Amino acid sequence: MMGNILPILITGVASLLIGAIVGYFLRQYLVDSKIKSVEATAKEIIEKAESTRKEIEVQAKEERLRLQDEAEREIRRRQQRITQQEERLQKRQESLDRRMESIEKREKSINKRQSALDRRANELKDLESQRVKELERVSGMTQTEAKAELLKAVELDARQDMARVLREVEAETKAEADRKAREIVTLAIQRVASDQVAETTVSTVTLPNDDMKGRIIGRQGRNIRAFEVASGVEVVVDDTPDAIILTSFDPVRREIARQAMEILIADGRIHPARIEKVLNKVSTEMEHTIKEAGENAAFEANVPGLHPNIIKLLGRLKYRTSYGQNQRLHAIETAHLAAIIASELGADVKVARMGGLLHDIGKAIDHEVEGPHALIGAEEARKYGVPPKVVNCIAAHHHEVEQESIEAVIVEAADAISGARPGARRESLENYVKRIKALEEIANSFKGVKESFAIQAGREIRIIVKPDEVDDYAALTLSKDIARQVEEDLQYPGQIKITVIRETRVVDYAK
C-alpha cells in the first residue's frame, strides 16, 4: 500500500511545481503587457502636452504683439491730444496777453476821465456852496434851520399817511385772519366728523331680581367683603330695584369689577374662591383689551413707533371719560384735528398729530399721581422717549407751562374744538355754572376779598384783595385757606389753581 501512495504523491508535487512555474510566467507576461500599455499612454500624453505647449506659446506671442500694437497706438493718441492741448493753451495765452494790453489801455483812459470828473465835481461843489450861501442870504435862514423845517413838515405828512395805512392794514389783516381761522376750524371739524359720545364708563350693574342682592352680600357679608378686597372697588347695595352700584376712582379697576360681577351674576355661583378666580381671569383679559385698544388708537391716529407703556396708557383711556366724553376717542379726534390744522398752517404735522393723540394720557393715571393731568402726561411721555416738542404740547395744552411752538397752540385749539363741539360732552350748562359760582362764592366768603373770577373752565380762580386790609403775608395765607376750603366743599377732577392778586395804586393830581 505504501508503494501505491508514493507515486501519487510524486505526481501531485510535480503538478504543483509545473502549475507554479506556468503561473509565474503568465503573471510576468501580464505585467510586461501592462507596463508597455502604460508607457505607450504616457508617451501619447507627453506628445499631446508638447503640442499644446507650442500652441500656447504661439498664442502668447500673438497676444503680446497685439497688446504692444494697442499700447503704441494709445501712446500716439495721447501724444496727439497733448500736442493739441498745448496748441490751445498757447492760443489762449496769446488771447490773454492781447486782453491785458486792451485793459491797460482802458485803465489809462478811465484815469483820464476820472481826473476830468474830479475837476467837474470840485467845480459843482463850489457852485453848490455859492448857491446855498445865496439862498441863506435871501431866506434869512441857515441851511440847518431850513433842513429841520423841511424834515418836520415831511415827518408830519409821513406820520399821517403811516397811521392811515396802518389802520387799513390792521383792519384788513384782522378780517383776513378771522376768515382764515374760521375756514381752518370749519374744515378740520368737517373732515373729522367723528361720532358724538360713543361710550361711557358704566358703574351700575343690573340684577335679574332683588333676591340676587342677598347672594351678592353672602352670609354675614362675606361675599361682598371678599369682592371689595379682591377688586379694590366699593359695592353699594341700596334700595335701588334690580341694581347695585360699583364706585372707585380707578376707571379700569371699576370696569374689571363690573365685568366680573356680571359674570358671577350670570353664573350664579358666588363665593370668595369663585370671586377671586373670576376677578383674576377678567384682569388678565383686561390687560390684553387695554393693549389692543391702545394699538388701535395709535393706528387710527396714524402715530407709529410709540413705547409699549405709552400704548398701555392710551388703552386705559378707553375706560376714562370727561363729562361723558370718552377720552380715547377724544384723543384720536384731537390728533386728526391737530393734523389738519397743522397742514393748513404749514406747521409740523407729525408733532401736532402725536401731541393731539397723547395730550390727555395723564388722565389714565391722574387718580394715582398727584398733580394736573397735563404735567403728569408730559412726565410720562418724557420718561418713555417722546420728542421734546411733543412733550411741550402735552404739558402746555392747559397752560401749566409756557407753549414753545406753534404745534402746542394747535394742540390746545384742537382739544378745545373736540371738547366744545355739540354733543361731545354731557355736562349741562346749569351744572357748569353752578360749579363756577360755587368757586367764586367760596373765594368771596373770605375777609378782605374784593372780587374773584373763575377762569380756565373752573381750573383756576383769580382773587383780587383789598390792599389796605390784606398785606403780602396775609395774601399767602389767604390762598392756602381758600384752597383748603375748596378741597373740603367741592368735587372736581384734577386740581384748581388759586391766584391771589394784591395791587396798590397811588393817585395824585397836579393843579
C-alpha positions in Angstrom: 0.0 0.0 0.0 2.9 2.3 0.8 4.2 1.6 -2.6 0.9 2.8 -4.2 0.8 6.1 -2.4 4.4 7.2 -3.2 3.8 7.6 -7.0 0.7 9.6 -6.3 2.5 12.0 -4.1 5.3 12.4 -6.5 2.8 13.1 -9.3 1.0 15.7 -7.2 4.1 17.5 -6.2 5.2 17.6 -9.9 1.8 19.0 -10.9 2.1 21.8 -8.3 5.6 22.7 -9.4 4.5 22.8 -13.1 1.4 25.0 -12.2 3.5 27.4 -10.2 6.0 27.8 -13.0 3.3 28.3 -15.5 1.5 30.9 -13.2 4.8 32.8 -12.7 5.4 33.1 -16.4 1.8 34.0 -17.1 1.8 36.8 -14.4 5.2 38.1 -15.8 3.7 38.2 -19.2 0.6 40.2 -18.0 2.8 42.7 -16.0 5.0 43.3 -19.1 1.9 43.9 -21.2 0.5 46.4 -18.7 3.8 48.2 -18.4 4.1 48.5 -22.2 0.4 49.9 -22.3 1.2 52.5 -19.6 4.4 53.5 -21.4 2.5 54.0 -24.6 -0.2 56.1 -22.9 2.4 58.2 -21.2 4.2 58.8 -24.4 1.0 59.8 -26.1 0.2 62.3 -23.2 3.7 63.8 -23.5 3.3 64.3 -27.2 -0.1 66.0 -26.7 1.3 68.2 -23.9 4.2 69.2 -26.1 1.8 70.1 -29.0 -0.4 72.1 -26.6 2.7 73.9 -25.2 3.7 75.0 -28.7 0.2 76.2 -29.5 0.1 78.2 -26.2 3.5 79.8 -26.9 2.3 80.8 -30.4 -0.9 82.3 -29.0 1.1 84.2 -26.2 3.4 85.7 -28.8 0.4 86.8 -30.9 -1.3 88.3 -27.8 1.9 90.1 -26.8 2.2 91.6 -30.3 -1.4 92.7 -30.3 -1.1 94.4 -26.8 2.1 96.0 -27.9 0.4 97.4 -31.0 -2.5 98.7 -28.9 -0.2 100.3 -26.4 1.7 102.1 -29.2 -1.5 103.3 -30.8 -2.7 104.6 -27.3 0.6 106.4 -26.8 0.4 108.0 -30.2 -3.2 109.2 -29.5 -2.2 110.6 -26.1 0.7 112.4 -27.6 -1.6 113.9 -30.2 -4.0 115.1 -27.6 -1.2 116.6 -25.6 0.1 118.4 -28.6 -3.4 119.7 -29.3 -3.9 120.9 -25.7 -0.5 122.7 -25.9 -1.6 124.5 -29.0 -4.9 125.6 -27.4 -3.1 126.8 -24.3 -0.6 128.7 -26.5 -3.5 130.4 -28.3 -5.3 131.2 -25.1 -2.2 132.7 -23.6 -1.8 134.9 -26.7 -5.5 135.9 -26.3 -5.0 136.8 -22.6 -2.0 138.9 -23.5 -4.0 140.8 -26.0 -6.8 141.4 -23.4 -4.3 142.6 -20.8 -3.0 145.1 -23.3 -6.6 146.3 -24.0 -7.4 146.5 -20.3 -4.3 148.6 -19.6 -5.3 151.0 -22.4 -8.8 151.2 -20.9 -7.4 151.9 -17.4 -5.4 154.8 -18.8 -8.5 156.2 -20.5 -10.6 155.7 -17.3 -7.9 157.5 -15.2 -8.1 160.5 -17.6 -11.9 160.5 -17.3 -11.7 160.3 -13.6 -9.4 163.2 -13.4 -11.8 165.2 -15.6 -14.8 164.1 -13.4 -13.0 165.1 -10.2 -12.3 168.6 -11.6 -16.0 168.8 -12.6 -17.1 167.7 -9.1 -15.0 170.3 -7.4 -16.5 173.0 -9.7 -20.0 171.7 -8.9 -19.2 171.8 -5.2 -18.1 175.3 -5.3 -21.2 176.3 -7.3 -23.4 174.4 -4.7 -21.7 176.3 -1.9 -22.3 179.6 -3.6 -26.0 178.7 -4.2 -26.5 177.7 -0.6 -25.0 181.0 0.6 -27.2 183.0 -1.7 -30.3 181.0 -0.6 -29.4 181.7 3.1 -29.0 185.4 2.3 -32.3 185.6 0.5 -34.4 183.4 3.0 -32.8 184.7 6.2 -32.4 181.0 7.4 -29.3 178.9 7.8 -29.1 175.5 5.9 -29.5 173.6 9.2 -32.7 175.5 10.1 -34.2 175.1 6.6 -33.4 171.4 6.7 -35.0 170.9 10.1 -38.2 172.8 9.0 -38.4 170.7 5.9 -37.9 167.4 7.8 -40.6 168.4 10.3 -43.1 169.0 7.6 -42.2 165.8 5.8 -42.4 163.8 9.1 -45.8 165.2 9.9 -47.2 164.2 6.5 -45.5 160.8 6.7 -46.9 160.1 10.1 -50.4 160.9 9.0 -50.0 158.7 5.9 -48.5 155.9 8.0 -51.3 156.0 10.6 -53.9 155.8 7.8 -52.1 152.9 6.1 -51.6 151.1 9.4 -55.3 151.3 10.3 -56.2 150.0 6.8 -53.7 147.2 7.0 -54.7 146.3 10.6 -58.4 146.1 9.6 -57.7 144.0 6.5 -55.3 141.7 8.4 -57.8 141.2 11.2 -60.6 140.4 8.8 -58.4 138.0 6.8 -57.2 136.3 10.0 -60.7 135.9 11.3 -61.9 134.5 7.9 -58.9 132.1 7.6 -59.2 130.9 11.2 -62.9 130.2 10.7 -62.1 128.4 7.5 -59.4 126.2 9.0 -61.5 125.3 12.1 -64.6 124.5 9.9 -62.5 122.4 7.6 -60.9 120.5 10.4 -64.3 119.8 12.1 -65.9 118.8 8.7 -63.1 116.4 7.8 -63.0 114.7 11.2 -66.8 114.4 11.6 -66.4 111.7 14.3 -69.2 110.2 16.3 -70.9 112.0 19.2 -70.5 110.5 22.7 -69.9 106.8 21.8 -69.1 105.1 25.1 -69.2 105.9 28.8 -67.8 104.2 31.8 -70.6 102.2 33.4 -70.7 101.7 37.2 -74.2 100.3 37.6 -74.8 96.5 37.3 -78.3 95.3 36.5 -79.6 92.3 38.5 -82.2 89.8 37.3 -84.1 90.2 40.6 -83.7 91.6 44.1 -83.0 88.1 45.5 -79.6 88.3 43.8 -78.6 91.1 46.3 -78.7 88.6 49.2 -76.4 86.2 47.3 -74.0 89.0 46.4 -73.8 90.1 50.1 -73.4 86.5 51.3 -73.7 85.0 54.7 -72.7 87.8 57.2 -71.5 89.8 54.3 -68.5 87.6 53.4 -69.1 87.6 49.6 -69.3 91.4 49.3 -66.3 91.9 51.6 -64.3 89.3 49.5 -65.3 91.1 46.3 -64.4 94.6 47.6 -61.0 93.4 49.0 -60.1 91.5 45.8 -61.3 94.2 43.3 -60.5 97.4 45.2 -64.0 98.6 44.4 -66.7 99.6 46.8 -70.0 97.8 46.2 -73.1 99.8 47.1 -76.3 97.7 47.7 -79.2 100.1 48.4 -82.9 100.3 47.8 -82.4 100.7 44.0 -84.5 98.0 42.4 -82.7 95.3 40.5 -79.4 97.1 40.5 -76.2 97.6 42.5 -73.6 100.4 42.2 -69.8 100.0 41.9 -67.7 103.0 42.9 -63.9 103.6 42.5 -61.6 106.4 41.5 -59.8 103.9 39.1 -61.9 103.5 36.0 -60.0 100.4 34.8 -60.5 98.7 38.2 -64.2 99.7 38.2 -64.6 98.2 34.7 -62.9 94.9 35.8 -65.2 94.8 38.8 -68.3 95.4 36.6 -67.4 92.6 34.1 -66.6 90.2 37.0 -69.8 91.0 38.7 -71.8 90.4 35.6 -70.1 87.0 35.1 -70.8 86.0 38.7 -74.4 87.0 38.4 -74.9 85.1 35.1 -73.1 82.0 36.5 -74.9 82.1 39.9 -72.0 80.7 41.8 -71.0 83.5 44.2 -68.5 82.7 46.9 -65.0 84.0 47.8 -62.9 81.5 45.9 -65.1 81.9 42.8 -64.9 85.7 43.1 -61.1 85.7 43.3 -60.9 83.3 40.3 -63.2 85.4 38.1 -61.5 88.7 39.0 -58.1 87.2 38.1 -59.4 86.0 34.8 -61.1 89.3 33.9 -57.9 91.2 35.0 -55.8 89.1 32.6 -58.3 89.7 29.7 -58.4 93.4 30.6 -54.6 93.7 30.0 -55.0 92.4 26.5 -58.0 94.6 25.9 -56.2 97.7 27.1 -53.1 96.9 24.9 -55.3 96.3 21.9 -57.3 99.5 22.5 -54.0 101.5 22.7 -52.7 99.9 19.5 -55.9 100.6 17.7 -55.8 104.2 18.8 -52.3 104.7 17.6 -53.2 103.1 14.3 -56.3 105.2 13.8 -54.4 108.4 14.6 -51.5 107.3 12.3 -48.9 107.7 15.0 -46.5 104.7 14.8 -43.4 103.8 17.0 -44.9 104.6 20.4 -43.4 102.9 23.5 -45.5 99.9 24.8 -46.1 101.8 28.1 -47.5 104.8 26.2 -49.7 102.4 24.2 -50.9 101.0 27.5 -51.8 104.4 28.8 -53.7 105.1 25.6 -55.7 101.9 26.1 -56.6 102.8 29.6 -58.3 106.0 28.3 -60.9 103.7 26.8 -62.4 103.5 30.3 -61.9 107.1 31.2 -64.5 109.8 30.5 -64.6 113.5 31.0 -68.1 115.0 31.3 -69.4 111.9 29.4 -66.8 112.2 26.5 -64.7 109.0 26.1 -61.1 110.1 26.4 -59.7 107.5 23.9 -62.0 108.7 21.2 -61.3 112.3 22.2 -57.6 111.7 21.9 -58.0 110.2 18.4 -60.3 113.1 17.3 -57.9 115.7 18.7 -55.0 114.1 16.8 -56.9 114.3 13.5 -58.0 117.9 14.1 -54.4 118.9 15.1 -53.0 117.3 11.9 -55.5 119.1 9.7 -54.9 122.5 11.3 -51.1 122.0 11.2 -51.3 121.1 7.5 -53.3 124.2 6.7 -50.9 126.4 8.7 -47.7 124.8 7.4 -46.7 123.5 10.8 -45.1 120.1 11.6 -48.0 117.7 11.1 -46.2 114.7 12.8 -45.6 116.7 16.0 -49.2 118.1 16.0 -50.7 114.7 15.4 -48.7 112.9 18.1 -49.3 115.8 20.6 -53.0 115.6 19.9 -53.1 111.9 20.5 -51.1 112.0 23.7 -52.2 115.3 25.2 -54.6 113.6 27.8 -52.6 110.4 28.6 -52.1 111.9 32.1 -55.8 111.2 32.8 -55.1 107.5 32.6 -53.2 107.8 35.9 -54.2 111.1 37.4 -56.0 109.2 40.2 -52.7 107.6 41.2 -50.3 110.5 40.8 -50.6 114.0 42.4 -50.8 117.0 40.1 -52.6 118.2 37.0 -53.1 115.6 34.2 -51.1 117.7 31.7 -47.9 117.7 33.7 -48.4 114.0 34.7 -48.8 113.1 31.0 -45.8 115.2 30.0 -43.6 113.5 32.6 -44.7 110.0 31.4 -44.1 110.9 27.8 -40.6 112.3 28.6 -39.8 109.1 30.5 -40.6 106.9 27.5 -38.7 108.8 24.8 -41.4 111.1 23.3 -39.8 114.0 21.4 -39.4 117.3 23.5 -41.7 119.3 21.2 -44.5 116.8 21.7 -43.8 116.8 25.5 -44.3 120.5 25.5 -47.6 120.1 23.5 -48.8 117.8 26.3 -47.7 119.9 29.2 -48.9 123.3 27.8 -52.4 122.4 26.5 -53.9 123.8 29.7 -51.1 126.5 30.2 -49.4 124.7 33.1 -46.2 125.6 31.3 -45.3 128.0 28.5 -46.1 127.0 24.9 -42.8 126.7 23.0 -44.1 126.1 19.4 -46.9 126.7 17.1 -47.7 123.0 17.3 -48.5 123.4 21.1 -51.0 126.1 20.2 -52.6 123.9 17.6 -53.0 121.0 20.0 -54.7 123.3 22.5 -57.1 124.6 19.8 -57.8 121.0 18.6 -58.5 119.9 22.2 -60.9 122.8 22.7 -62.7 122.1 19.3 -63.1 118.4 20.2 -64.5 119.1 23.6 -66.7 122.1 22.7 -68.5 120.8 19.6 -72.2 120.0 20.1 -72.8 116.6 21.7 -69.2 115.9 22.7 -69.8 116.4 26.4 -72.8 115.7 28.5 -72.4 118.3 31.3 -75.2 120.8 31.2 -74.7 124.5 31.2 -76.6 124.6 34.6 -74.1 122.3 36.3 -71.1 124.1 34.8 -72.5 127.5 36.0 -73.2 126.0 39.5 -69.6 124.8 39.8 -68.2 128.2 38.7 -70.5 130.1 41.1 -69.5 127.8 44.0 -65.9 128.6 43.4 -66.5 132.3 43.4 -68.7 132.1 46.4 -66.1 130.3 48.4 -63.5 132.9 47.5 -65.8 135.8 48.2 -66.7 134.5 51.6 -63.2 135.3 53.0 -62.5 138.7 54.6 -60.5 141.2 52.5 -61.6 139.7 49.1 -62.7 142.5 46.7 -63.8 140.2 43.8 -63.0 136.9 42.3 -63.1 135.3 38.8 -63.2 131.6 38.0 -61.4 131.1 34.6 -60.0 128.2 32.5 -63.2 126.2 32.7 -63.0 126.2 36.5 -59.4 125.1 36.7 -58.2 128.4 38.1 -59.7 131.2 40.2 -58.1 134.6 40.5 -58.9 136.6 43.6 -58.3 140.4 43.9 -58.0 141.5 47.5 -58.2 144.9 49.2 -54.6 146.1 49.7 -55.5 148.1 52.8 -56.9 145.0 54.5 -54.7 142.2 53.2 -50.9 142.5 53.2 -48.4 140.3 51.4 -48.2 137.8 54.2 -52.0 137.6 54.6 -52.3 137.1 50.8 -50.1 134.0 51.1 -52.2 132.7 54.0 -55.5 133.5 52.2 -54.5 131.4 49.1 -53.9 128.4 51.3 -57.1 128.9 53.3 -59.2 129.2 50.1 -57.5 126.1 48.6 -58.3 124.1 51.7 -61.9 125.3 51.7 -62.3 124.3 48.0 -60.9 120.8 48.7 -63.4 120.3 51.5 -66.6 121.7 49.8 -66.3 120.8 46.1 -65.8 117.7 44.0 -63.7 118.3 40.8 -61.3 116.5 38.5 -57.6 117.3 38.5 -56.6 120.4 40.5 -57.7 124.1 40.8 -55.1 126.9 40.8 -55.7 129.6 43.4 -54.2 133.0 42.4 -54.4 135.9 44.9 -53.6 139.4 43.4 -52.8 142.4 45.7 -52.4 145.7 44.0 -51.7 149.1 45.5 -52.5 152.2 43.4 -51.4 155.7 44.4 -53.2 158.6 42.7 -52.5 162.4 42.9 -53.5 165.4 40.9 -51.4 168.3 39.5 -53.3 171.6 40.0 
